[in-house]
Amino acid sequence: MAISNTIRPGRHFLQIPGPTNVPDRVLRAMDYPTIDHRGPDFAELGLRVLDRIKLIFKTSEPVIIFPASGTGAWEAAMVNTLSAGDKILMFETGHFSTLWYDIAHKFKLEIDFVKGDWRTGVDPNIVESKLKEDTEKKIKAVCAVHNETSTGVTSRIGEIRKAMDNADHPALLFVDTISSLGSIDYRHEEWKVDVTVGGSQKGLLLPPGLSFNAISSKALDAYKNSDLPKSYWDWEPMIENNKKGYFPYTPATNLLYGLDEAINILTEEGLENVFNRHKRFAEATRIAVNAWGLEILCKNPDEYSSSLTAVLVPEGHDADSLRKIILDDFNMSLGTGLAKVAGKVFRIGHLGDFNELMLAGTLSGVEMGLMKSKIPFNKGGILKALEFLC
């Protein structure tokens, strides 16, 4: 029997791939009274957060924090390093890579957009061949989404960097880590990424509202010659004010309290333990999906995401109808299919503040929804997942 839309006992299961569940410790930290963002107490907080966020990006280089969504950090990466008419190399790996393309297009950049099937990540071989063909070095940046939130496909950034080095090409490397940072191993400095884009609302355990640019010295050199218009997103006043723990305009003070506590949580668990936990839950989810006889959208096992799993429903069935059953009857939200895969997939988020019992509840909700739907499947996926987890 379906539960009334106005009466939903128990907790809501938010299992979209972001925004994710916010830990109580972070919520309590954000309850702290707002303080003067020009005063000494704030400077202490600012310096501490700006220094320790580098641990999460695995960098010693500057990290800029904007009060914005990840989309703002995309724009900031471009306007601070590129000039009108510059050529960039981008890859269609899913919905969010196309949105990043849209921003570049609005700035009238010349874009070599490599089409994709939304089931695979950035191919390092294509990166290498494209850069080797560019004998005049017109390509100024390579843009890649590390973990494509719409598809559950993770591109191999370390291999992309090797491809760029093999091509001996000076292009900058921009990487979107919005749904991977704090969930999947990422190495800004080791992989020589020039601008890493991040967001607060997924693996960083926060509500939406903060975005990040981790920037290299090479990117700072590019800043000096960039002529794209920038005001709010300008790196220079940010960096200058950040030296003393301040910001050039009003920061999201209470979100910074939360970020401070989120960094505590991630470092207490240990980043490698965080990554291994996500890998384990992702594998358990895929075991359940395979046992149900359904297909994972991501084709290549070495590109499986640890943050989420996108599941294809059989031809002739509607993934959003299944999501509606699960929401109405079991009070659980799953991610919808976006753009090209709308109605074709549902997405299970298994990232952030998440443990075995929460995953078991999530997979149970999916299996119960499948039982109530008209989608053909094999029962027992949850039991297979539990066997793996135990």
N, C-alpha and C positions, 0 to 999 in steps of 0.2 A: 504493500500500500504506500503510495507516495505521501510524503510529508507536506503539509500545507506550506505555501510560499511565505507565510507570515510566522510560522512556528518551526524553528530549526534547532532542536536540542543538540547539545554537544558542540564541539568545535568545528569550524569550517576547515576543510582540507584545501589549502591553497597550493595546488601542485602544478601551476603554470611555471614556465622557466624564467620567472621574474616579472614583477617584483616577487621576492621570496619572503618566507616567514622571518620576522625580525626577533632575535632573541630577547628575552626579558631583560637581560643585563644591559643591552643596548637601549631598550625602551626606557629603563630607569635612568640611564645616563642622560638621555635626552630630556628627562623631566627636570634637570637642573635649571635653576633660574637663569634667564638670559643676562649676560654681563656686558659691560662697556667694551665694544670691539676696538676701542682705541686705548684701553687701559692695560696695566701691567699683567693682570691675571690672564687676559686674553692672549697677550703676547707669549706667555709661558705655554698656554695650550697650543697656539699656532705653531711655535717652534717645535714642540714635541710631536705634533701630528705630521707636520711637513717633513720632519726627519724620519719618523718611523714608517710612514707610508712607503718609503723607498724599499723597505724590507719586502713588502708584498709584490712590488714590481721586480724585485731582485736587481736593484740598480743603486749606484752611488750618485747618479746624476739627478738634476732637479726634477721634481714632480709638481706641477701646477694644479691647484684645485679650484674649479669653477663652481659657483652655485647654478647648476644647469643639469639637463639630462645629457646622456651620452651623445645625442645629436649635436649639442653645442660643442663638445670636445672634438667631434669630427670636423666641424667647421673651423675650429681653432687650429687644428693640425694643418689645414690647407692655407688659411689666410696668413699664417705666421711664417710660412716657408716658401710659398709659390708666388709667381707673378702672372699677370694677365697673358693668356695665350700659351702658357707652359703645357707641355705634354706629360700625361701621367698614364700609368698602366694599371688597370683595375680588372677584377675577375668577378664574374657572376656566379656566386656560390649560394645565393638565396636572397630572400626579401631584403635583408639589411644591407647587403652589398649593393643592391640596386638603389636603395635610399641614399647611400653614400655617393653613388654615381650621380644621383639627382642634384646633390649639393655642388659637386664639381662642375656639373653642366651649367648650373645657375651662375657660377663664377666665370663661365666661358673658357674653361680650360679645355685643351685638346685631349680627348680621352680615347685610349685604345682599350676598349671594353671586351674582354675575352668572354664569349658566351659560355654558359654552363648548363648542366642538366638538373641542378639543385640536389644532386645525390652524391656529389663528389666535391672535394675541396680544391684549393689552388694547386695546380700541377707545377712542381718546381722545374720540370723539364721545359715547360712552355715559358716560364719566367726566364730561364737561361737562354733559350733560343731567341726570344723577343729582344733581350738586351744585347745579345751578340749581333743581331741584325741591325741594331741601332748604332751604326758606326759613327754617326755624327753626335751621339750622346744627347739627343733631344729629350729623351725620357728623363724627367726630373724626379719622379717618385713612383714607387710600386706600392699599391694599397691592397692589403689582405685582411679579411675578417678571420681572426683566429678560430673562434667557435661561432658558427652561424646558428643563431637562436631559432631561426625559422625551420631549420632542417635537421639539426643534431649532427652536423658534420664539422669536424675539427681539422683545419689545415695545419700542415707541418711547417711551422715557422722556421725552425732550425734548418730544415732542408731548403727552404726558400732563400735563407741567408747564404747557404753554401752555393746555391745556383747563382746568386748575384755576384758572389766572390769569384766563381768560376768564369763568369762573363767579364770580370774586371771592369764593372760598370759603376759610375759614381752616383747613381740614383739613390735618393733617400728611400727608406723603408718605413711605411706607416702600417701599424697593426691595430685593429679593433679587438680589444679583450673584454668587451662589456659583459659577455656571459661566460667568460673563462677565468678572469682574474679572481684569485682566491678559491678556485675550484679545480683548475687544471694547471699543471706545471707550466710556468711562463718565465722567460729569462730575458728581460729587456736588454741588459748590458752584454751578456754572453752572446746573444744572437744579433748584436749590433743593430738593434731597432732604433730608428731615429725619432719617431713619435709613436708612443703607445697611447691609445685612447681607452679610457675606462669609465665605468659608471658604478654608482653606489648600491644599486637595488638588487643585486644578485649575489655573487659569492662574497661580497664585502658586508653582507648581513645588515644593510641599512635600508630605510625607505628610499624612494627616488628623490633626487634633488642635488646630488653632487656628481660632477664629472671630472676627469683627470686627463692631463697630458704629461707623460713622462718623456723627457726630451734629452737628446744627445748633444754633445758639443758641435757635431756636424749640423744638426738642425738649428742650433743657435747661430752658426755662421750663415746658414741659408736665410735666417730671419733678417740679417742685415741688408740683404739685397731684395727681399720680398716687397712687391708693390701692391698686393691685393689689399683692399680696404679693411681696416680692423680698428675697433675701438674697445668694445666690451671684451673682445677675445684677445686683446694685445698682451703678448707675453712680457714685454719689458717692464711695465709698471707692476705686474704681478711679481716678477722675480725681485725687483728692487724692494717692494714692500715686504715680501716674504722673508727677506734677510733678517728682519727684526721681529718676525712672527705676525705681521699684519697683512692686510689686503687693501688694494686701492679703492675698493667700494665695499658696501656692507656684505659681509660673508654670512653663510648659513650657520650661524653660531651653534644652534642646538644640534644640527647634523654633525658638526665637528666634534661636539661632545660624544655623540654616538660613534663616530669614526674612531675616536681615541679608544673607546671601549671595544669596538669591533677588532681593532688591531691587537688589543690585549687577548681577546678570545682566540684569534687565529694563531698568534705566536705561542700562547699557552698550549694549544693542541699540537703545534708544530706544523709548518707548512707541508712538509712531506707526508705527515699523517693525514692532513686535510685532503691532499691529493689522492692518497691511497684509499681513504674512506669513500671519496667520490667515485673512484674507479670500481670499487667493490659494489656499490649500490647500482652503478650503471650496468655492470655485468649481470647482477641479479635481475634487473629490469629486462635486459635483453633475453635472459633465460626464460622469463615468463612470457615474453612476446613470442619467442620461437615455439614454446610449448602450446600457446594458443593457436599456432598455425598462421599467425599474421606476419607481415613483412615489415622490416625496418627500412625506413627511407634511405638512410645512409648505406651506400653500396660496399664501401671498403672497410674491413675490420680495423685497419690501422688508422682510420679516420673517425671511428666511433667517438661520440662525445661522452665525457664523464658528467656533463651538466644536465643533459636532457636526452630523451629518446623520442624521435618522431616516428609514429607508427602509421603505416598505410592501411586503410580499410579496403576490402575487396571491391572490385569494380561493381558499380550499380548500387553501392551503399554510401551513406552520408555520414562522415565523421562527426559533423556538428549535431546530428540527431542523437548520436551516442553520447556526446558531451552533454547534451541537454538532459538526457535520462539520468546521467551520473550526477549532474548538478541538482536536478529537481528531486530525485529519490534518495541521494546519498550525501548531498551537501558537499560535493567536492568539485573544484574547478580544475579543468585540464586546459592546456594551451590549444588554441584553434589553429587550423591551417591558414596560412597567409598567402594572398595573391595567387600564384600559380598552383599552389597545393591546397587552396581553400576547399573545404569539404572532403578532401582526399586523405588528410592525416589528422591525427590528434597527437598532442605533444605532452609527454610526462616529464615534469621537472623533478629532478632528484639532486638538487644542489642547495648549498647554504646550510642553515641550521637544521640538520636532518639526521635521523638515526634509523636503526633497523625497524623499530615498531612503526614509525611513521611511513617507512617504505612498504611494510607489510600491509598497513591500512590502505595506502594508495593503490597497490596492486590488487587488493581485495575489492576495492571500489570499482576498479576497471573491470575485473572479472564479473562482478555482479551486474555491472552495466551491460556487458556483453551478453550475459544470460537473459537480460530483459529486452535486448534489442533483437533485430532480425538478422544480425551479422553472423554468418557461419564461423564457428571457432571450435577449438578443442578445449574442454575443461581441464583444470589442473595446473594452469600456469603458476598460480600463487604457491602451490605446494612445491613445485620445482624450484622456485625462487627461495622459499624458506629452507629447503634442503641445502641450497648453496650457502645461504647466510648462516646456517647452523653448523 
